[in-house]
Amino acid sequence: MKSKEGVELTLNTVIIAALGVIVLLVVVFMFLHSVREGNITFFGCDSKDGECMTKEECSESGGKIFPGSSCGEDRVCCILQDNP
């Protein structure tokens, strides 16, 4: 009779490697998702002491538009200037 240990070892290795790849993909997805959420918080309008409003509202209130942060469609991050 032939020994089937070599075949079983290879099949076990393939199964373990496939499970390892799945776990790795889940960990990478979770990391990228948390980094994305951190960027939104870090670059958000609130973190710059600004308010989300339309361009017209921002210019009427004497504020400056802060580029690079997203407030949604047709809205900008407006940094209101303090007048001492």
Order of alpha helices (4+ residues) and beta strands (2+ residues): alpha-beta-alpha-beta-beta
